[in-house]
Amino acid sequence: MSLNVLLVCGSGASSGFMAANMRKAAKKRGLDYKIQARSEAELENYADGINVLMIGPHLAYLEDEAKEIVDTNKVKVILMKSEYYSILNGDMALDHLQENVIDND
């Protein structure tokens, strides 16, 4: 399954590191995932064409607004957990992504 995933955080910096770590983890697992990161201010510009939106845990207050921006019939919105986000653990983030996407298909 091919997935186009967008991570958003405040400025795009920490999600950029997380996206890089998730890309490495996905490559090791042989997964065809395109994972990119942007600041939350850029969400509307990048919402088209994504399958999954992952939001930094510190932006929980934006979850409802993000769901209004993306088509939730086509885009799964996931609030990342601080337990892996704070240490930028790409493997744990990928596990969380897969739990939410594959189990809910």
N, C-alpha and C positions, 0 to 999 in steps of 0.2 A: 504494500500500500504506500502510495506517495502522499506526503503531507507537506503543506506549506504553512509554517508556524511563525507567528509574530510574537515577540516578547516586548513588553513595554514596561518602562520604569520612569522615574522622574526625569532624568536628563538623557537617558539612553546609555550611560557609561557602564553601570553595573550589569544591565541586561545585555550589553555587548559582550562582556566577559562570559556571562552565563550562556549566551547563544554560542560562543566559540567552544565552550566546554561541552555543550549539548551536541554540537556538530561532530566533535571528536568522538563522543560516546556513540552517536548514531552510526558513524562510519565504522567503528569497531564492531557494531552489531549488524552491519550490512543493511541498514535502513535507508530508504530513499526519502529523507526529510530535508526540506529547505528551511533553515532556521535563521531568522534575521531579527535584529533588535532595533527599536526606535524609542524616542521619548514619547511620553503619553500625549504630548501636544501634537505629535505627528500621526496619531492613530487614524484619523479620518483619511489622511492621504494614502495610507497603506492598507486600509481595511478590505479593499476589493481583492479578490483572488486568494484570500487566506482560508485555511480550513480550521485553524486553531489560533486563538488569542490567549496568551499566557500573561497575566498581570502580576507585577511585583507585589509581594505581600504588604508593603508599606502603602500601596495604592488601593487597598480594599475598598475604600470609600468611592472609588471610581468604577467599581464593578457594574453597577446598574447603568451608569452612563455609557460604559463601553458596550453593554448589551444592546443599548438603543442605537449605537453607531453601527454595529455589525448586524448582519442578518443571522439571528440565532438559530434559524432553521438550517443554515448552511455552515455556520461557524460555532465551534465549541469554545466557550469562554471558561478559562481555568484560572483560579487564584493560586499563585504559587505559594508554597509553604516556606516560612522563614527558616525552618530547620535545614533545608538544602540551599535556599537562596543566599543566606548569610555567609555560607562557605563556598558559594558558587560551584556546587557539586552537580556537574552535568549528568552523571549517571542517575542520581536520585531524581533529578528534574525530568529526565527522560522516562524513568519508571512511572512517575506521577502522570506525565502526559499520556503514556500508553494505557495506564489504568483507566483514565477518563475517556480516551478516544476509542480504544478497542472494546472495552467492556460495555460501552454505551452505544455501539453501532447498531 
